[in-house]
Amino acid sequence: MRIPADCVLIEGQDVTADETIYNEARELVNKKEVSKGEEHHRDNPDCFLLANSLIMTGSGRAVVCAVGQHTRYSQEFETEEI
């Protein structure tokens, strides 16, 4: 499944994503849901699902945080129309 927007994973089980569109490394990225606590980013720095990446395994629920021209994909790869 291709991710349509930038999201934060809030529930998940065995979620891995193919983000080769953002980096050229050919490996799957393990994703873990956000947990409560101020120091969570140190334990799980990668709870984000990025637009146009592919979910390869698992299932979960996410909260959308950016769509359209506000996604990381749009900011990195799409050019402005004049």
HTML snippet that shows the backbone in 3Dmol.js (N, CA, C, O; Angstrom):
<script src="https://3Dmol.org/build/3Dmol-min.js"></script>
<div id="view" style="width:600px;height:400px;position:relative"></div>
<script>
const pdb = `
ATOM      1  N   MET A   1       0.836  -1.173   0.000  1.00  0.00           N
ATOM      2  CA  MET A   1       0.000   0.000   0.000  1.00  0.00           C
ATOM      3  C   MET A   1       0.881   1.236   0.000  1.00  0.00           C
ATOM      4  O   MET A   1       1.830   1.326   0.779  1.00  0.00           O
ATOM      5  N   ARG A   2       0.576   2.177  -0.859  1.00  0.00           N
ATOM      6  CA  ARG A   2       1.316   3.438  -0.916  1.00  0.00           C
ATOM      7  C   ARG A   2       0.654   4.435   0.033  1.00  0.00           C
ATOM      8  O   ARG A   2      -0.568   4.577   0.045  1.00  0.00           O
ATOM      9  N   ILE A   3       1.466   5.114   0.818  1.00  0.00           N
ATOM     10  CA  ILE A   3       0.974   6.094   1.791  1.00  0.00           C
ATOM     11  C   ILE A   3       0.594   7.377   1.047  1.00  0.00           C
ATOM     12  O   ILE A   3       1.430   7.926   0.330  1.00  0.00           O
ATOM     13  N   PRO A   4      -0.640   7.872   1.195  1.00  0.00           N
ATOM     14  CA  PRO A   4      -1.081   9.046   0.447  1.00  0.00           C
ATOM     15  C   PRO A   4      -0.714  10.393   1.078  1.00  0.00           C
ATOM     16  O   PRO A   4      -0.819  11.427   0.418  1.00  0.00           O
ATOM     17  N   ALA A   5      -0.284  10.394   2.350  1.00  0.00           N
ATOM     18  CA  ALA A   5       0.014  11.649   3.048  1.00  0.00           C
ATOM     19  C   ALA A   5       1.070  11.379   4.108  1.00  0.00           C
ATOM     20  O   ALA A   5       1.334  10.222   4.438  1.00  0.00           O
ATOM     21  N   ASP A   6       1.676  12.430   4.643  1.00  0.00           N
ATOM     22  CA  ASP A   6       2.589  12.260   5.767  1.00  0.00           C
ATOM     23  C   ASP A   6       1.749  11.991   7.008  1.00  0.00           C
ATOM     24  O   ASP A   6       0.762  12.682   7.262  1.00  0.00           O
ATOM     25  N   CYS A   7       2.148  10.980   7.781  1.00  0.00           N
ATOM     26  CA  CYS A   7       1.351  10.545   8.936  1.00  0.00           C
ATOM     27  C   CYS A   7       2.260  10.204  10.113  1.00  0.00           C
ATOM     28  O   CYS A   7       3.470  10.034   9.967  1.00  0.00           O
ATOM     29  N   VAL A   8       1.635  10.112  11.282  1.00  0.00           N
ATOM     30  CA  VAL A   8       2.294   9.617  12.483  1.00  0.00           C
ATOM     31  C   VAL A   8       1.581   8.331  12.884  1.00  0.00           C
ATOM     32  O   VAL A   8       0.363   8.323  13.065  1.00  0.00           O
ATOM     33  N   LEU A   9       2.330   7.260  13.020  1.00  0.00           N
ATOM     34  CA  LEU A   9       1.772   5.962  13.381  1.00  0.00           C
ATOM     35  C   LEU A   9       1.373   5.976  14.855  1.00  0.00           C
ATOM     36  O   LEU A   9       2.209   6.214  15.727  1.00  0.00           O
ATOM     37  N   ILE A  10       0.085   5.720  15.132  1.00  0.00           N
ATOM     38  CA  ILE A  10      -0.379   5.716  16.524  1.00  0.00           C
ATOM     39  C   ILE A  10      -0.665   4.310  17.030  1.00  0.00           C
ATOM     40  O   ILE A  10      -0.650   4.085  18.240  1.00  0.00           O
ATOM     41  N   GLU A  11      -0.921   3.368  16.146  1.00  0.00           N
ATOM     42  CA  GLU A  11      -1.086   1.959  16.487  1.00  0.00           C
ATOM     43  C   GLU A  11      -0.466   1.157  15.362  1.00  0.00           C
ATOM     44  O   GLU A  11      -0.623   1.502  14.191  1.00  0.00           O
ATOM     45  N   GLY A  12       0.230   0.101  15.703  1.00  0.00           N
ATOM     46  CA  GLY A  12       0.806  -0.693  14.640  1.00  0.00           C
ATOM     47  C   GLY A  12       1.312  -2.028  15.118  1.00  0.00           C
ATOM     48  O   GLY A  12       1.644  -2.213  16.289  1.00  0.00           O
ATOM     49  N   GLN A  13       1.363  -2.959  14.181  1.00  0.00           N
ATOM     50  CA  GLN A  13       1.877  -4.283  14.464  1.00  0.00           C
ATOM     51  C   GLN A  13       2.750  -4.712  13.296  1.00  0.00           C
ATOM     52  O   GLN A  13       2.263  -4.905  12.181  1.00  0.00           O
ATOM     53  N   ASP A  14       4.042  -4.860  13.560  1.00  0.00           N
ATOM     54  CA  ASP A  14       4.990  -5.344  12.557  1.00  0.00           C
ATOM     55  C   ASP A  14       4.966  -4.490  11.281  1.00  0.00           C
ATOM     56  O   ASP A  14       4.941  -5.032  10.176  1.00  0.00           O
ATOM     57  N   VAL A  15       4.974  -3.166  11.431  1.00  0.00           N
ATOM     58  CA  VAL A  15       4.916  -2.268  10.283  1.00  0.00           C
ATOM     59  C   VAL A  15       6.324  -1.993   9.771  1.00  0.00           C
ATOM     60  O   VAL A  15       7.190  -1.545  10.523  1.00  0.00           O
ATOM     61  N   THR A  16       6.546  -2.262   8.495  1.00  0.00           N
ATOM     62  CA  THR A  16       7.793  -1.900   7.832  1.00  0.00           C
ATOM     63  C   THR A  16       7.454  -1.114   6.571  1.00  0.00           C
ATOM     64  O   THR A  16       6.450  -1.372   5.908  1.00  0.00           O
ATOM     65  N   ALA A  17       8.309  -0.155   6.258  1.00  0.00           N
ATOM     66  CA  ALA A  17       8.072   0.710   5.107  1.00  0.00           C
ATOM     67  C   ALA A  17       9.284   0.722   4.185  1.00  0.00           C
ATOM     68  O   ALA A  17      10.428   0.648   4.635  1.00  0.00           O
ATOM     69  N   ASP A  18       9.013   0.816   2.900  1.00  0.00           N
ATOM     70  CA  ASP A  18      10.048   0.980   1.882  1.00  0.00           C
ATOM     71  C   ASP A  18      10.105   2.469   1.564  1.00  0.00           C
ATOM     72  O   ASP A  18       9.210   3.007   0.911  1.00  0.00           O
ATOM     73  N   GLU A  19      11.168   3.134   2.033  1.00  0.00           N
ATOM     74  CA  GLU A  19      11.319   4.578   1.829  1.00  0.00           C
ATOM     75  C   GLU A  19      12.466   4.881   0.874  1.00  0.00           C
ATOM     76  O   GLU A  19      13.121   5.915   1.007  1.00  0.00           O
ATOM     77  N   THR A  20      12.718   3.998  -0.082  1.00  0.00           N
ATOM     78  CA  THR A  20      13.831   4.213  -1.002  1.00  0.00           C
ATOM     79  C   THR A  20      13.648   5.469  -1.842  1.00  0.00           C
ATOM     80  O   THR A  20      14.621   5.974  -2.402  1.00  0.00           O
ATOM     81  N   ILE A  21      12.449   5.976  -1.944  1.00  0.00           N
ATOM     82  CA  ILE A  21      12.215   7.208  -2.679  1.00  0.00           C
ATOM     83  C   ILE A  21      12.887   8.401  -1.980  1.00  0.00           C
ATOM     84  O   ILE A  21      13.226   9.391  -2.628  1.00  0.00           O
ATOM     85  N   TYR A  22      13.076   8.304  -0.660  1.00  0.00           N
ATOM     86  CA  TYR A  22      13.689   9.377   0.119  1.00  0.00           C
ATOM     87  C   TYR A  22      15.175   9.170   0.351  1.00  0.00           C
ATOM     88  O   TYR A  22      15.926  10.137   0.476  1.00  0.00           O
ATOM     89  N   ASN A  23      15.598   7.931   0.408  1.00  0.00           N
ATOM     90  CA  ASN A  23      17.028   7.634   0.532  1.00  0.00           C
ATOM     91  C   ASN A  23      17.313   6.425  -0.336  1.00  0.00           C
ATOM     92  O   ASN A  23      16.422   5.612  -0.582  1.00  0.00           O
ATOM     93  N   GLU A  24      18.507   6.302  -0.788  1.00  0.00           N
ATOM     94  CA  GLU A  24      18.827   5.264  -1.757  1.00  0.00           C
ATOM     95  C   GLU A  24      19.161   3.919  -1.119  1.00  0.00           C
ATOM     96  O   GLU A  24      19.481   2.961  -1.823  1.00  0.00           O
ATOM     97  N   ALA A  25      19.088   3.841   0.204  1.00  0.00           N
ATOM     98  CA  ALA A  25      19.344   2.567   0.879  1.00  0.00           C
ATOM     99  C   ALA A  25      18.220   1.598   0.542  1.00  0.00           C
ATOM    100  O   ALA A  25      17.045   1.957   0.626  1.00  0.00           O
ATOM    101  N   ARG A  26      18.562   0.396   0.170  1.00  0.00           N
ATOM    102  CA  ARG A  26      17.580  -0.615  -0.220  1.00  0.00           C
ATOM    103  C   ARG A  26      17.232  -1.515   0.956  1.00  0.00           C
ATOM    104  O   ARG A  26      17.413  -2.730   0.886  1.00  0.00           O
ATOM    105  N   GLU A  27      16.735  -0.926   2.028  1.00  0.00           N
ATOM    106  CA  GLU A  27      16.319  -1.733   3.165  1.00  0.00           C
ATOM    107  C   GLU A  27      15.000  -1.210   3.706  1.00  0.00           C
ATOM    108  O   GLU A  27      14.674  -0.032   3.558  1.00  0.00           O
ATOM    109  N   LEU A  28      14.255  -2.091   4.329  1.00  0.00           N
ATOM    110  CA  LEU A  28      12.978  -1.705   4.912  1.00  0.00           C
ATOM    111  C   LEU A  28      13.219  -1.019   6.253  1.00  0.00           C
ATOM    112  O   LEU A  28      14.148  -1.366   6.981  1.00  0.00           O
ATOM    113  N   VAL A  29      12.374  -0.045   6.569  1.00  0.00           N
ATOM    114  CA  VAL A  29      12.486   0.695   7.818  1.00  0.00           C
ATOM    115  C   VAL A  29      11.388   0.209   8.758  1.00  0.00           C
ATOM    116  O   VAL A  29      10.207   0.253   8.415  1.00  0.00           O
ATOM    117  N   ASN A  30      11.778  -0.252   9.941  1.00  0.00           N
ATOM    118  CA  ASN A  30      10.799  -0.665  10.942  1.00  0.00           C
ATOM    119  C   ASN A  30      10.155   0.569  11.547  1.00  0.00           C
ATOM    120  O   ASN A  30      10.844   1.521  11.912  1.00  0.00           O
ATOM    121  N   LYS A  31       8.838   0.552  11.651  1.00  0.00           N
ATOM    122  CA  LYS A  31       8.093   1.673  12.211  1.00  0.00           C
ATOM    123  C   LYS A  31       7.427   1.221  13.501  1.00  0.00           C
ATOM    124  O   LYS A  31       6.881   0.121  13.577  1.00  0.00           O
ATOM    125  N   LYS A  32       7.475   2.073  14.508  1.00  0.00           N
ATOM    126  CA  LYS A  32       6.815   1.778  15.773  1.00  0.00           C
ATOM    127  C   LYS A  32       5.933   2.947  16.133  1.00  0.00           C
ATOM    128  O   LYS A  32       6.264   4.103  15.868  1.00  0.00           O
ATOM    129  N   GLU A  33       4.801   2.632  16.741  1.00  0.00           N
ATOM    130  CA  GLU A  33       3.830   3.670  17.055  1.00  0.00           C
ATOM    131  C   GLU A  33       4.351   4.628  18.127  1.00  0.00           C
ATOM    132  O   GLU A  33       5.242   4.298  18.910  1.00  0.00           O
ATOM    133  N   VAL A  34       3.771   5.805  18.133  1.00  0.00           N
ATOM    134  CA  VAL A  34       4.080   6.815  19.134  1.00  0.00           C
ATOM    135  C   VAL A  34       3.566   6.315  20.472  1.00  0.00           C
ATOM    136  O   VAL A  34       2.461   5.779  20.560  1.00  0.00           O
ATOM    137  N   SER A  35       4.370   6.492  21.513  1.00  0.00           N
ATOM    138  CA  SER A  35       3.896   6.157  22.854  1.00  0.00           C
ATOM    139  C   SER A  35       3.944   7.409  23.705  1.00  0.00           C
ATOM    140  O   SER A  35       4.620   8.379  23.361  1.00  0.00           O
ATOM    141  N   LYS A  36       3.243   7.386  24.789  1.00  0.00           N
ATOM    142  CA  LYS A  36       3.202   8.566  25.649  1.00  0.00           C
ATOM    143  C   LYS A  36       4.528   8.729  26.361  1.00  0.00           C
ATOM    144  O   LYS A  36       5.182   7.748  26.716  1.00  0.00           O
ATOM    145  N   GLY A  37       4.920   9.971  26.564  1.00  0.00           N
ATOM    146  CA  GLY A  37       6.161  10.258  27.273  1.00  0.00           C
ATOM    147  C   GLY A  37       6.988  11.273  26.519  1.00  0.00           C
ATOM    148  O   GLY A  37       7.024  11.277  25.288  1.00  0.00           O
ATOM    149  N   GLU A  38       7.640  12.117  27.255  1.00  0.00           N
ATOM    150  CA  GLU A  38       8.419  13.194  26.650  1.00  0.00           C
ATOM    151  C   GLU A  38       9.681  12.686  25.962  1.00  0.00           C
ATOM    152  O   GLU A  38      10.141  13.303  25.001  1.00  0.00           O
ATOM    153  N   GLU A  39      10.246  11.588  26.423  1.00  0.00           N
ATOM    154  CA  GLU A  39      11.505  11.109  25.874  1.00  0.00           C
ATOM    155  C   GLU A  39      11.315  10.038  24.801  1.00  0.00           C
ATOM    156  O   GLU A  39      12.258   9.323  24.464  1.00  0.00           O
ATOM    157  N   HIS A  40      10.115   9.928  24.271  1.00  0.00           N
ATOM    158  CA  HIS A  40       9.814   8.888  23.291  1.00  0.00           C
ATOM    159  C   HIS A  40      10.698   8.980  22.049  1.00  0.00           C
ATOM    160  O   HIS A  40      11.089   7.952  21.497  1.00  0.00           O
ATOM    161  N   HIS A  41      11.015  10.182  21.607  1.00  0.00           N
ATOM    162  CA  HIS A  41      11.799  10.325  20.381  1.00  0.00           C
ATOM    163  C   HIS A  41      13.169   9.665  20.492  1.00  0.00           C
ATOM    164  O   HIS A  41      13.756   9.305  19.471  1.00  0.00           O
ATOM    165  N   ARG A  42      13.685   9.500  21.683  1.00  0.00           N
ATOM    166  CA  ARG A  42      14.979   8.833  21.856  1.00  0.00           C
ATOM    167  C   ARG A  42      14.850   7.323  21.669  1.00  0.00           C
ATOM    168  O   ARG A  42      15.761   6.672  21.158  1.00  0.00           O
ATOM    169  N   ASP A  43      13.713   6.775  22.087  1.00  0.00           N
ATOM    170  CA  ASP A  43      13.488   5.338  21.952  1.00  0.00           C
ATOM    171  C   ASP A  43      12.999   4.965  20.557  1.00  0.00           C
ATOM    172  O   ASP A  43      13.313   3.884  20.058  1.00  0.00           O
ATOM    173  N   ASN A  44      12.236   5.845  19.928  1.00  0.00           N
ATOM    174  CA  ASN A  44      11.636   5.563  18.628  1.00  0.00           C
ATOM    175  C   ASN A  44      11.672   6.822  17.772  1.00  0.00           C
ATOM    176  O   ASN A  44      10.688   7.559  17.722  1.00  0.00           O
ATOM    177  N   PRO A  45      12.774   7.076  17.109  1.00  0.00           N
ATOM    178  CA  PRO A  45      12.864   8.301  16.315  1.00  0.00           C
ATOM    179  C   PRO A  45      12.100   8.238  14.998  1.00  0.00           C
ATOM    180  O   PRO A  45      12.012   9.242  14.290  1.00  0.00           O
ATOM    181  N   ASP A  46      11.542   7.069  14.655  1.00  0.00           N
ATOM    182  CA  ASP A  46      10.933   6.935  13.340  1.00  0.00           C
ATOM    183  C   ASP A  46       9.519   6.370  13.399  1.00  0.00           C
ATOM    184  O   ASP A  46       9.276   5.221  13.030  1.00  0.00           O
ATOM    185  N   CYS A  47       8.598   7.194  13.867  1.00  0.00           N
ATOM    186  CA  CYS A  47       7.183   6.793  13.901  1.00  0.00           C
ATOM    187  C   CYS A  47       6.431   7.439  12.739  1.00  0.00           C
ATOM    188  O   CYS A  47       5.207   7.334  12.663  1.00  0.00           O
ATOM    189  N   PHE A  48       7.148   8.105  11.838  1.00  0.00           N
ATOM    190  CA  PHE A  48       6.519   8.806  10.727  1.00  0.00           C
ATOM    191  C   PHE A  48       6.381   7.920   9.499  1.00  0.00           C
ATOM    192  O   PHE A  48       7.294   7.170   9.151  1.00  0.00           O
ATOM    193  N   LEU A  49       5.234   8.016   8.851  1.00  0.00           N
ATOM    194  CA  LEU A  49       4.989   7.365   7.568  1.00  0.00           C
ATOM    195  C   LEU A  49       4.956   8.480   6.532  1.00  0.00           C
ATOM    196  O   LEU A  49       4.127   9.386   6.618  1.00  0.00           O
ATOM    197  N   LEU A  50       5.845   8.416   5.564  1.00  0.00           N
ATOM    198  CA  LEU A  50       5.996   9.504   4.603  1.00  0.00           C
ATOM    199  C   LEU A  50       5.223   9.235   3.317  1.00  0.00           C
ATOM    200  O   LEU A  50       5.164   8.103   2.838  1.00  0.00           O
ATOM    201  N   ALA A  51       4.636  10.285   2.772  1.00  0.00           N
ATOM    202  CA  ALA A  51       3.852  10.198   1.540  1.00  0.00           C
ATOM    203  C   ALA A  51       4.661   9.528   0.430  1.00  0.00           C
ATOM    204  O   ALA A  51       5.853   9.790   0.272  1.00  0.00           O
ATOM    205  N   ASN A  52       4.009   8.677  -0.322  1.00  0.00           N
ATOM    206  CA  ASN A  52       4.557   7.946  -1.465  1.00  0.00           C
ATOM    207  C   ASN A  52       5.517   6.829  -1.092  1.00  0.00           C
ATOM    208  O   ASN A  52       6.094   6.197  -1.978  1.00  0.00           O
ATOM    209  N   SER A  53       5.704   6.567   0.210  1.00  0.00           N
ATOM    210  CA  SER A  53       6.467   5.379   0.583  1.00  0.00           C
ATOM    211  C   SER A  53       5.505   4.190   0.588  1.00  0.00           C
ATOM    212  O   SER A  53       4.287   4.370   0.582  1.00  0.00           O
ATOM    213  N   LEU A  54       6.054   2.991   0.598  1.00  0.00           N
ATOM    214  CA  LEU A  54       5.243   1.778   0.521  1.00  0.00           C
ATOM    215  C   LEU A  54       5.265   1.031   1.847  1.00  0.00           C
ATOM    216  O   LEU A  54       6.330   0.825   2.428  1.00  0.00           O
ATOM    217  N   ILE A  55       4.095   0.627   2.328  1.00  0.00           N
ATOM    218  CA  ILE A  55       4.022  -0.241   3.497  1.00  0.00           C
ATOM    219  C   ILE A  55       4.183  -1.664   2.991  1.00  0.00           C
ATOM    220  O   ILE A  55       3.410  -2.121   2.149  1.00  0.00           O
ATOM    221  N   MET A  56       5.176  -2.359   3.498  1.00  0.00           N
ATOM    222  CA  MET A  56       5.492  -3.699   3.014  1.00  0.00           C
ATOM    223  C   MET A  56       4.901  -4.792   3.898  1.00  0.00           C
ATOM    224  O   MET A  56       4.451  -5.821   3.395  1.00  0.00           O
ATOM    225  N   THR A  57       4.898  -4.575   5.216  1.00  0.00           N
ATOM    226  CA  THR A  57       4.338  -5.569   6.126  1.00  0.00           C
ATOM    227  C   THR A  57       3.582  -4.863   7.242  1.00  0.00           C
ATOM    228  O   THR A  57       3.778  -3.674   7.492  1.00  0.00           O
ATOM    229  N   GLY A  58       2.721  -5.613   7.902  1.00  0.00           N
ATOM    230  CA  GLY A  58       2.041  -5.137   9.089  1.00  0.00           C
ATOM    231  C   GLY A  58       0.768  -4.367   8.813  1.00  0.00           C
ATOM    232  O   GLY A  58       0.319  -4.233   7.674  1.00  0.00           O
ATOM    233  N   SER A  59       0.204  -3.868   9.898  1.00  0.00           N
ATOM    234  CA  SER A  59      -1.002  -3.060   9.811  1.00  0.00           C
ATOM    235  C   SER A  59      -0.997  -2.072  10.959  1.00  0.00           C
ATOM    236  O   SER A  59      -0.280  -2.250  11.944  1.00  0.00           O
ATOM    237  N   GLY A  60      -1.796  -1.034  10.827  1.00  0.00           N
ATOM    238  CA  GLY A  60      -1.848  -0.046  11.887  1.00  0.00           C
ATOM    239  C   GLY A  60      -2.784   1.091  11.571  1.00  0.00           C
ATOM    240  O   GLY A  60      -3.490   1.084  10.562  1.00  0.00           O
ATOM    241  N   ARG A  61      -2.774   2.068  12.455  1.00  0.00           N
ATOM    242  CA  ARG A  61      -3.567   3.289  12.296  1.00  0.00           C
ATOM    243  C   ARG A  61      -2.635   4.481  12.457  1.00  0.00           C
ATOM    244  O   ARG A  61      -1.689   4.448  13.243  1.00  0.00           O
ATOM    245  N   ALA A  62      -2.920   5.535  11.696  1.00  0.00           N
ATOM    246  CA  ALA A  62      -2.064   6.711  11.733  1.00  0.00           C
ATOM    247  C   ALA A  62      -2.901   7.978  11.680  1.00  0.00           C
ATOM    248  O   ALA A  62      -4.051   7.967  11.242  1.00  0.00           O
ATOM    249  N   VAL A  63      -2.303   9.062  12.135  1.00  0.00           N
ATOM    250  CA  VAL A  63      -2.924  10.376  12.078  1.00  0.00           C
ATOM    251  C   VAL A  63      -2.214  11.164  10.979  1.00  0.00           C
ATOM    252  O   VAL A  63      -0.986  11.259  10.967  1.00  0.00           O
ATOM    253  N   VAL A  64      -2.988  11.723  10.064  1.00  0.00           N
ATOM    254  CA  VAL A  64      -2.424  12.517   8.965  1.00  0.00           C
ATOM    255  C   VAL A  64      -1.925  13.851   9.514  1.00  0.00           C
ATOM    256  O   VAL A  64      -2.628  14.521  10.269  1.00  0.00           O
ATOM    257  N   CYS A  65      -0.707  14.231   9.130  1.00  0.00           N
ATOM    258  CA  CYS A  65      -0.161  15.510   9.585  1.00  0.00           C
ATOM    259  C   CYS A  65       0.196  16.448   8.433  1.00  0.00           C
ATOM    260  O   CYS A  65       0.452  17.627   8.675  1.00  0.00           O
ATOM    261  N   ALA A  66       0.222  15.962   7.184  1.00  0.00           N
ATOM    262  CA  ALA A  66       0.469  16.844   6.037  1.00  0.00           C
ATOM    263  C   ALA A  66      -0.077  16.193   4.773  1.00  0.00           C
ATOM    264  O   ALA A  66       0.051  14.984   4.582  1.00  0.00           O
ATOM    265  N   VAL A  67      -0.692  17.011   3.903  1.00  0.00           N
ATOM    266  CA  VAL A  67      -1.226  16.527   2.633  1.00  0.00           C
ATOM    267  C   VAL A  67      -0.775  17.449   1.507  1.00  0.00           C
ATOM    268  O   VAL A  67      -0.340  18.576   1.745  1.00  0.00           O
ATOM    269  N   GLY A  68      -0.887  16.947   0.261  1.00  0.00           N
ATOM    270  CA  GLY A  68      -0.619  17.764  -0.923  1.00  0.00           C
ATOM    271  C   GLY A  68       0.753  18.397  -0.927  1.00  0.00           C
ATOM    272  O   GLY A  68       1.758  17.724  -0.704  1.00  0.00           O
ATOM    273  N   GLN A  69       0.793  19.675  -1.177  1.00  0.00           N
ATOM    274  CA  GLN A  69       2.064  20.389  -1.304  1.00  0.00           C
ATOM    275  C   GLN A  69       2.805  20.551   0.017  1.00  0.00           C
ATOM    276  O   GLN A  69       3.941  21.026   0.028  1.00  0.00           O
ATOM    277  N   HIS A  70       2.195  20.173   1.113  1.00  0.00           N
ATOM    278  CA  HIS A  70       2.822  20.298   2.422  1.00  0.00           C
ATOM    279  C   HIS A  70       3.565  19.034   2.851  1.00  0.00           C
ATOM    280  O   HIS A  70       4.202  19.029   3.904  1.00  0.00           O
ATOM    281  N   THR A  71       3.496  17.965   2.059  1.00  0.00           N
ATOM    282  CA  THR A  71       4.194  16.728   2.400  1.00  0.00           C
ATOM    283  C   THR A  71       5.678  16.859   2.120  1.00  0.00           C
ATOM    284  O   THR A  71       6.107  17.713   1.346  1.00  0.00           O
ATOM    285  N   ARG A  72       6.447  16.006   2.757  1.00  0.00           N
ATOM    286  CA  ARG A  72       7.889  15.998   2.516  1.00  0.00           C
ATOM    287  C   ARG A  72       8.189  15.665   1.058  1.00  0.00           C
ATOM    288  O   ARG A  72       9.101  16.240   0.465  1.00  0.00           O
ATOM    289  N   TYR A  73       7.426  14.739   0.478  1.00  0.00           N
ATOM    290  CA  TYR A  73       7.622  14.371  -0.919  1.00  0.00           C
ATOM    291  C   TYR A  73       7.478  15.582  -1.824  1.00  0.00           C
ATOM    292  O   TYR A  73       8.329  15.821  -2.681  1.00  0.00           O
ATOM    293  N   SER A  74       6.420  16.341  -1.646  1.00  0.00           N
ATOM    294  CA  SER A  74       6.170  17.512  -2.470  1.00  0.00           C
ATOM    295  C   SER A  74       7.275  18.548  -2.312  1.00  0.00           C
ATOM    296  O   SER A  74       7.705  19.153  -3.294  1.00  0.00           O
ATOM    297  N   GLN A  75       7.722  18.751  -1.113  1.00  0.00           N
ATOM    298  CA  GLN A  75       8.759  19.752  -0.862  1.00  0.00           C
ATOM    299  C   GLN A  75      10.108  19.343  -1.439  1.00  0.00           C
ATOM    300  O   GLN A  75      10.899  20.206  -1.818  1.00  0.00           O
ATOM    301  N   GLU A  76      10.384  18.041  -1.513  1.00  0.00           N
ATOM    302  CA  GLU A  76      11.671  17.585  -2.013  1.00  0.00           C
ATOM    303  C   GLU A  76      11.710  17.354  -3.515  1.00  0.00           C
ATOM    304  O   GLU A  76      12.738  17.587  -4.150  1.00  0.00           O
ATOM    305  N   PHE A  77      10.590  16.895  -4.096  1.00  0.00           N
ATOM    306  CA  PHE A  77      10.650  16.409  -5.471  1.00  0.00           C
ATOM    307  C   PHE A  77       9.819  17.182  -6.490  1.00  0.00           C
ATOM    308  O   PHE A  77      10.088  17.088  -7.688  1.00  0.00           O
ATOM    309  N   GLU A  78       8.843  17.922  -6.061  1.00  0.00           N
ATOM    310  CA  GLU A  78       8.003  18.633  -7.024  1.00  0.00           C
ATOM    311  C   GLU A  78       8.499  20.070  -7.166  1.00  0.00           C
ATOM    312  O   GLU A  78       8.885  20.713  -6.190  1.00  0.00           O
ATOM    313  N   THR A  79       8.479  20.553  -8.404  1.00  0.00           N
ATOM    314  CA  THR A  79       8.918  21.926  -8.660  1.00  0.00           C
ATOM    315  C   THR A  79       7.723  22.847  -8.693  1.00  0.00           C
ATOM    316  O   THR A  79       6.602  22.427  -8.982  1.00  0.00           O
ATOM    317  N   GLU A  80       7.970  24.090  -8.399  1.00  0.00           N
ATOM    318  CA  GLU A  80       6.885  25.086  -8.439  1.00  0.00           C
ATOM    319  C   GLU A  80       6.535  25.425  -9.874  1.00  0.00           C
ATOM    320  O   GLU A  80       7.398  25.522 -10.746  1.00  0.00           O
ATOM    321  N   GLU A  81       5.238  25.602 -10.090  1.00  0.00           N
ATOM    322  CA  GLU A  81       4.775  26.022 -11.411  1.00  0.00           C
ATOM    323  C   GLU A  81       4.807  27.537 -11.456  1.00  0.00           C
ATOM    324  O   GLU A  81       4.437  28.207 -10.492  1.00  0.00           O
ATOM    325  N   ILE A  82       5.248  28.062 -12.568  1.00  0.00           N
ATOM    326  CA  ILE A  82       5.321  29.520 -12.725  1.00  0.00           C
ATOM    327  C   ILE A  82       4.152  30.013 -13.524  1.00  0.00           C
ATOM    328  O   ILE A  82       4.032  31.214 -13.766  1.00  0.00           O
TER     329      ILE A  82
END
`;
const viewer = $3Dmol.createViewer("view");
viewer.addModel(pdb, "pdb");
viewer.setStyle({}, {cartoon: {color: "spectrum"}});
viewer.zoomTo();
viewer.render();
</script>
